[in-house]
Amino acid sequence: MASTASYTQLDTAQFTRCSRPPPSPSAGAENGYSYPVPHSFSADSDASVDAVWALVAQPARWPEWAPHVRGAWGLGSPEIESGRCGAARLLWIVPVPVSISATTPGRSWTWQVGPMTLDHLVEPRGHGSRITMTMSAPGPLDAVLGVTYGPVVRILVRRLARVAGAR
C-alpha cells in the first residue's frame, strides 16, 4: 500500500482556484429537480473543537479517520481553502475531482463532489465538541445518496469523534 504522503505531496501547480460559483439551493429546478432536506449525521467527541478541526480540515490527516480517503491535492495546505479545486484519492486508486465552496476557519467547510454537496461542521459542546456532516444532492439522486452513502457518512462521523477524542 502506498503511503498517504505520496498522494498529498503531488505537484499542485496544475490546480487553480475554482471560478464557478457553488450551486444555489434551487440549482436544477429548471429541470424539475431541487435540493430536498439534506441528510445530517452528528457525533459528540471529548476532543476540543481545535483538535477535531485539525483532523477534518487538513487533507493530509483525512486517512486517520476516513480510511477510504488515501490523499488529496489542490485543496489547500495545510488546511482546505475556499475556492480551491483539486482531487481526493479514494480507495487507493480513484482520484475524484472536488471543489471547496465555502469555509469558516475553525468551524465549517463545504465541498462539492460531483453533484453532491457535503458540509462539515465542528462546534463546541460541553467540554468537547459536536461534529456534523450534512450531505445533499439534486433530485432523485438525493434519496439514492441517503440510502447508499448516508450509512458510510454516519460511520465516518462517529469514527472522527472517536479518533479525535483518543488524541
Disulfide bonds with the S-S distance in Angstrom:
Cys18-Cys85 1.43
